[in-house]
Amino acid sequence: MNTDHITEDLLPTKYQWTNALFPERLKSPWWIGHIPFAFELVGRMQPQTTVELGTYSGSSFAAFCQAVEATGGNGHVYGVDLWQGDVHMGRFEEELYQEMVQFCADRYPTIATLIRKNFNEAVHSFADGSIDLLHIDGTHTFEAVSNDFHTWLPKMSDQGVVLFHDINVTVENVGPAAEKFGVRTFFDSIKSTYPSGEFDHCFGLGVVAVGANVCANVIELIKESHDPETRRFFAAKGALVSIHFESLGIAPPQHGSYGETENEAHESSAALAELSSTPEPSVEMTNVVALRPTLWRRAINKLRALAA
């Protein structure tokens, strides 16, 4: 499938912000395939307040900032994270947070703010009805995602839209490593309550319009996600971003297991490096942290086929 052909079929003017912007910051592969959609969503919404729960190394966070800057408005983007890691991604090093602090100060000093708190504490920093766009991408168990959504829902404005990453991480397409992921189940439990849409590529993205007065062009964008051609378009755009990331030569992040000692983390890193050179994961493998490098290689092979 040729991505240029898809773009021509849908006309570049249909998705103005997707076609006008290309991500400036790509640090890890897990979310970047949804950046083209994020550009379009932010461009149409022009949110005053965007909050991301689970900012990690900042690829999605930077994309929100880039889009806010491009709109020329006075929106602000908040990244909430402890930068300590979780059961899915492993234990984070302090350098990850410090690099994010420097990036925000250098590139988006008037747009970006990092909040180093857990999500249940950080919610008190925002007034009810004040958040326009919320991205939930923290711990992915059903209980954690449900807590994040219901805890932050009162903070959403009447224009509010919520994004859920990893709705397409399932045992069927990933294997036993997905057993702790409950995003799909939670998203399915609420998606009929609100105008909603979803994308399957890049581990999946769910979109729900929770506000009572979400603008018409945003509702239109969400509804269009049900159209196979629209999904193909954004998957192809996302493929181009992911392939560009691969061309940068940035190795997929590797972290020690959550809660382990520094010495154990070093040993885990060495084991992961060895794992990343193996062709396929073992069927017994259930550790998401260990499995992600292999999943990334497999995904890149599929993206090459999509863009061929």
N, C-alpha and C positions, 0 to 999 in steps of 0.2 A: 504494500500500500504506500503510495507516494504522498507525503504530507503536503507538498505544494498543491497537488491536485485537490486535496480536501479544502485547503484554504481558498482556492479559486472557486470551488463549488459553493462555499458559504459566503463569499464576498468579504474582503478585508474590512469593509465599512460596517459590517454587521456587529462585529465585536471590536469596537474602536480601541479600547484600552489594552486588550490582549495583543492586538497587532502593533500597537504603538510602543510597547515596553518590552524589555528583555531584562531578566534579573541581573543585578550587579553583584550580589553576594550569594555564593553557593558553597556551603561548608560541609554538608552531608546529604546523602542521596534520598532520604526517606520521604520527604514531603514535596520535593522540588517539582515533581510532575504536575502539581496543582497550582503552581505559581501563575500560569496564564489565566486560569479562572479567577484567582484571587485579584489579579490586576483588573479584570473586567468588573468583578463585584465591587471592589473599592471605588473604581472609577464611576460606577453608576450610583453607588450609595453616597459617596463623599462623607463618610462617617466622621463625626466630631470626636468620638472616643472609641478606640479599638483596644480590646484586651485579649492577650494570648495567654492561655494557661498551659505552660510547658514550652518554654522558649528554646532551651537546649543551646545549640550553636548558632541559631539565629537566621537560618535560611528563609523560613516563612515569615518571621518577624521583620527581617529586612525588606522582604517583598511588600509587606503591608506599609512599611515606612516609605518605600520608594513610590508606591502608588499614591499615598497621601500627598507626598511632595509633588508628584506630577499633576495632581488635580488643582494645585495652587491654593487649596483651602488652608484652614488653620487647625486641621485635625491632629490628634495626638494618639500615639500607640504605646501601650503599656505591656511589657513582658513580665509575666509572673512565673517565678521558678525558684527553687532552693538551690539549684545547680549542684545537687548532691547525688542525683541518679534515682533509679527506681528498679523494680524487679524485672522490668522488660529490657531496659537499656544498660543496666549495670551501674557501677559506681563512677561518678564524674570526678575529674581532677579539678583543682581550684583554678588552674590556668584557663579552663573553659570559660568560667565566669569573668575572669579578669580581661580576657580578650574581648568578650562581649561589652564590657564596660568601656573599653578603649574605643571599640568600633562605634558605639553610640555617641560618645563624646566627639569623635572625629567627624563622623558622617551625618548624624541626625541629632545635633544637640538641642534643637528646638522642637523635635517631633517625638523622639524616643525617650522612654523612661523605663528602667528596670526596677522591679520590686522583688527583693529577695526574701520572700515569705512563703509559707505554705498557702495553698489556695483558700483554706477556711479562714485564715487570718487576713489575707490580702483583700478579701471581699469587703471588709469593713472600711477600706480606703475609698470606696465608691458609693455615691448616693444612689438611692433607688431610682430607677428610670433613667440612668445616665449613660449607659453603654449601648452603642449602636451595633457594634460587631464584636462577637465573642468567638474565639477559636479555642476549642477544648482539645488538648493534645497532651495530657499528663499521663498518669497511670491508667492503663486501659482495661482494668478489670470492670465487670459490670457494676459492682458496688461503687467503685471510684468515679466512674463516668456519671452514674446516676446522681451521686452526691454533688459532683461539680455542676451538673446541669441545674438541679433543683436549688442548690445554694446560690447560684449566680442569676437564676431566672428573674428574681425581683429587681435586679439591677439593670435589666434590659429596657431600653427605651421603646416607644411605640413604633420606631423604625427598626427594631432589633432583629438581627439575623445571627444564628449560631451555626458554627462549622464543627464537624466531628471528623477527625482523621482516623484512618485504619478501620473503616467499617467493612473493608473487604479482606481482612486478615481472618481466615477461617482454617479449621483443620483440613477441610477439603482441598484448599489451594496452597496451604503452607505446610501442613503436617502437624504433629503433636505439639510443636512450639506455640501454636495458636490457642491452646486450651485455656490459657489464662486471659485471653482477650475477650472482653464482653461488649465491645463498642457496637458491633453489628446487632446484637440482641437488644441493647438499649435503644439504639436508633430505630429499630423496627417497632419498638414499643411506643414511640412518640410520633413517628413520622406521619401518621394519619390524622393527628390532632392539629397539625399546622400545614401550611403550604410547604412542600418539601421536595427535594431532588437529591440525586446522588450520582457519583461517578465511580466506576470500578477500577480505573487504572491507578497506578502508584499506591497500592494498598487501600484505595478507596477513600472517598470524601463524601460526607453527608452534609446537607444544607437544610436548615429549617428556618422559616420566617416566623419568629415568635411574636413580633410586634403587631399591634392592631392596625397600624397605618403604614406598613412598608410600601415604599413608592412603587408605582406600577411597573417601571422598567426593571426593577429588581425582581419582582414577582414573575415578570415575563422571563427573565434569565433563569430563574429556578425552574419554572415550568418547562423551559426548553431542554433542561437536562434529561427529560424523559424521552426526548427524540434521539434515536440512534445516531443520526448524522451529527447532531450537536455533541454527543458523547465522543464520537470519532474525531471530531474537530479538536476538542480539548485534549483528548488522549494523544493526538498527533503533535499538538503544540507542546504538551508536556514531554513527549518523547524527545523533541528537539532540545529541550532544556536538560534532560537527563543525559543525553548523548554529549552535549557540550560539557556537562560536569565531568563525565568520564574523560573527555579530552584534556581536562585540566590536570589530570594525573593525581588527584587527591584521593588517597586511600580511604575506603570506608572506615569510619571511626570504630575503634575497638576499646572497650572498657572492661575493667575487672568486675566480678560479680558483686552485686549490691551488698554492702555490709562486710566485705572481706577486708583483711589487713593489707597494708601496702605491699608486703612480700608476696602474699597470695595474689594480689592484683598483677604483679610483675610476672608471676608464673602463668596466670590466665592469659595475659597479653601474648606471651610466647606461644601458648597453646593455640590461641586464635590466629596468630600469624601462620602457624602450620596448617590450621584448618582452612584458611582462605586459599591455599594452593591445591586443595582437594577438589575433585570434579563435582561431587554431589554429597549432600548431607546424609548421615546415617539415619535410618528410620527410627532408631532409638533416641535420636537427639531431641531433647525437649527444652533446652535452654535457648530462649529467644536471642539473647546476646550473642551466643555462639553461632546461631544459625544465620543471623542477618548478613554477614559478608557473603555467604554462599547464595542467599536469596538475591542479593544485589547483583552478583554476576549473572545469575539466571535471568533477572529482569532486564539487564542491559542487552542480553542476547535477543530477548523478545522485542526490545525497543529498536534494535538495529533492523530487525525484520520489518517492523512497522514503518520505519523511515526509508526502507529500500525502494 
